[in-house]
Amino acid sequence: MLYYFVFNYINLFIIHFLIMLNIKNITIIFFFIFVNYSVLSEQSDTVTPSSDDYQTSVVEDEVYDPLEPINRVIFKFNNAADRVILEPAAKGYKKLPVPVQSGISNFLSNLRMPLVIANQLLQGQGKNAAESTGRFLVNTTAGVFGLVDVADRIGLEEKDEDFGQTLAKWGVGDGFYIVLPIFGPSNVRDTAGMVLTYVTDPINAYAVTEGEAWIVPLRTATNAIDTRSKIIDEVNALRDNSVDYYAAVRSSYYQNRKAAIQNIDDAKLTPMPLISVDFE
């Protein structure tokens, strides 16, 4: 069975590689989503891994992690990259004037809105989609392309939805846990959602079409630094105080994703201890 899991793991990276070459075949993506789901969903619900090395919470015990040895190796690489590159960059970013940080964060958030609206519609959230559309229009115009969050001041609250959440709403199970190089903690469903995000993101597509493909990695890196800067203290506390940092990150990832899927208020989310980088 381990060979089968490894085979599916490799499939995901093959899909990502193909998409980076602009082979945007969504049919292939959905094929892998539902093959993985149909084969692994039952096992994901019934297998309860355990470890003698550390005490686990209920959430951690429910996580299906058949590739744990491989995941831990990738996790160590990501953790080293975070210490050497991402955390120092985030600390430098924090030294910028607060209005500059807010402007960048608001601008990046506004760029995500078209896909947020699309996912809200796919989930049948008509009211939220209407409010998000109004938010996008107000911030793009009165907010100077999203640099100022005018919409929030008039009661149009930001609500985030992504393809991973949409697939979950459609009944697609988590699959198994994956730690992606650079992109961080994920699972089969959310990795497929990330790929769909890259394929369908209108901003990235326009940049590539106009011969400005450099905008895509710049946007991804800026978003990663902005997000990481908001959880510096939480990450350090979890990293320094966890008996098993890998297990703590895994647990935090699943708690965050479960809360997001169930639309629990952001204030109640567990801080993400190691950033999971998105394309948008």
Backbone hydrogen bonds, N-H to C=O, Kabsch-Sander energy under -0.5 kcal/mol:
donor,donor_aa,acceptor,acceptor_aa,energy
5,F,1,M,-2.1
6,V,2,L,-2.6
7,F,3,Y,-2.3
8,N,4,Y,-2.1
9,Y,5,F,-2.4
10,I,6,V,-2.5
11,N,7,F,-1.9
12,L,8,N,-1.6
13,F,9,Y,-1.2
14,I,10,I,-2.1
15,I,11,N,-2.3
16,H,12,L,-2.1
17,F,13,F,-2.4
18,L,14,I,-2.4
19,I,15,I,-2.3
20,M,16,H,-2.1
21,L,17,F,-0.9
21,L,18,L,-0.6
22,N,19,I,-2.4
23,I,18,L,-2.2
24,K,22,N,-1.3
25,N,23,I,-1.6
26,I,24,K,-0.9
28,I,25,N,-0.7
29,I,25,N,-1.3
30,F,26,I,-2.6
31,F,27,T,-2.0
32,F,28,I,-2.1
33,I,29,I,-2.3
34,F,30,F,-2.4
35,V,31,F,-2.1
36,N,32,F,-2.3
37,Y,33,I,-2.3
38,S,34,F,-2.6
39,V,35,V,-1.9
40,L,36,N,-2.3
41,S,37,Y,-2.4
44,S,40,L,-2.8
45,D,41,S,-1.4
46,T,42,E,-1.2
47,V,43,Q,-2.7
61,D,57,S,-2.1
62,E,58,V,-1.1
62,E,59,V,-0.6
63,V,59,V,-0.6
63,V,60,E,-1.0
65,D,63,V,-0.8
68,E,65,D,-1.3
71,N,67,L,-3.2
72,R,68,E,-2.7
73,V,69,P,-1.3
74,I,70,I,-2.1
75,F,71,N,-2.8
76,K,72,R,-2.1
77,F,73,V,-1.7
78,N,74,I,-2.7
79,N,75,F,-2.8
80,A,76,K,-2.2
81,A,77,F,-2.5
82,D,78,N,-2.4
83,R,79,N,-2.1
84,V,80,A,-2.3
85,I,81,A,-2.8
86,L,81,A,-1.4
87,E,82,D,-3.5
89,A,85,I,-2.0
90,A,86,L,-2.6
91,K,87,E,-2.5
92,G,88,P,-2.2
93,Y,89,A,-2.2
94,K,90,A,-1.8
95,K,91,K,-0.5
95,K,92,G,-1.0
96,L,93,Y,-1.6
100,V,97,P,-0.8
101,Q,97,P,-2.1
102,S,98,V,-2.8
103,G,99,P,-2.3
104,I,100,V,-2.4
105,S,101,Q,-2.6
106,N,102,S,-2.8
107,F,103,G,-2.4
108,L,104,I,-2.5
109,S,105,S,-2.2
110,N,106,N,-2.3
111,L,107,F,-1.7
112,R,108,L,-1.1
113,M,109,S,-0.6
113,M,110,N,-0.8
115,L,112,R,-0.7
116,V,112,R,-1.9
117,I,113,M,-3.0
118,A,114,P,-2.0
119,N,115,L,-2.4
120,Q,116,V,-2.2
121,L,117,I,-2.2
122,L,118,A,-2.2
123,Q,119,N,-1.4
124,G,121,L,-1.4
125,Q,120,Q,-3.3
126,G,124,G,-1.3
129,A,125,Q,-2.5
130,A,126,G,-2.2
131,E,127,K,-2.3
132,S,128,N,-2.7
133,T,129,A,-2.2
134,G,130,A,-2.2
135,R,131,E,-2.5
136,F,132,S,-2.6
137,L,133,T,-2.4
138,V,134,G,-2.6
139,N,135,R,-2.5
140,T,136,F,-2.1
141,T,137,L,-1.6
142,A,138,V,-1.1
143,G,138,V,-1.6
144,V,141,T,-1.6
145,F,140,T,-2.0
146,G,139,N,-2.5
147,L,143,G,-0.7
147,L,144,V,-1.5
148,V,143,G,-2.2
150,V,148,V,-1.9
153,R,149,D,-0.8
153,R,150,V,-0.6
154,I,150,V,-0.8
154,I,151,A,-0.8
155,G,152,D,-1.2
156,L,151,A,-2.7
157,E,155,G,-1.2
166,T,162,D,-2.1
167,L,163,F,-2.8
168,A,164,G,-1.8
169,K,165,Q,-2.4
170,W,166,T,-1.6
171,G,168,A,-1.6
172,V,167,L,-2.6
177,Y,64,Y,-2.8
178,I,186,S,-2.6
180,L,178,I,-0.6
180,L,184,G,-2.9
183,F,181,P,-2.6
184,G,180,L,-2.3
186,S,178,I,-2.7
188,V,174,D,-0.5
188,V,176,F,-1.2
189,R,174,D,-1.9
191,T,187,N,-2.6
192,A,188,V,-2.0
193,G,189,R,-2.1
194,M,190,D,-2.1
195,V,191,T,-2.1
196,L,192,A,-2.3
197,T,193,G,-2.0
198,Y,194,M,-2.0
199,V,195,V,-2.2
200,T,196,L,-2.4
201,D,197,T,-1.8
205,A,201,D,-2.2
206,Y,202,P,-2.3
207,A,203,I,-2.2
208,V,204,N,-2.4
209,T,205,A,-2.5
210,E,206,Y,-2.1
211,G,208,V,-1.5
212,E,207,A,-3.3
215,I,212,E,-2.0
216,V,213,A,-1.5
218,L,214,W,-1.7
219,R,215,I,-2.8
220,T,216,V,-2.4
221,A,217,P,-2.7
222,T,218,L,-2.5
223,N,219,R,-2.4
224,A,220,T,-2.2
225,I,221,A,-2.5
226,D,222,T,-2.7
227,T,223,N,-2.5
228,R,224,A,-2.6
229,S,225,I,-2.1
230,K,226,D,-0.6
230,K,227,T,-1.0
231,I,228,R,-1.4
232,I,229,S,-0.6
235,V,231,I,-2.5
236,N,232,I,-2.3
237,A,233,D,-2.4
238,L,234,E,-2.3
239,R,235,V,-2.9
240,D,236,N,-2.4
241,N,237,A,-1.9
242,S,238,L,-1.5
248,A,244,D,-2.1
249,V,245,Y,-2.5
250,R,246,Y,-2.4
251,S,247,A,-2.4
252,S,248,A,-2.5
253,Y,249,V,-2.7
254,Y,250,R,-2.0
255,Q,251,S,-2.3
256,N,252,S,-2.5
257,R,253,Y,-2.5
258,K,254,Y,-2.5
259,A,255,Q,-2.3
260,A,256,N,-2.4
261,I,257,R,-2.6
262,Q,258,K,-2.0
263,N,260,A,-1.0
264,I,259,A,-2.8
268,K,265,D,-2.2
269,L,266,D,-1.6
277,V,183,F,-0.6
277,V,275,I,-0.7
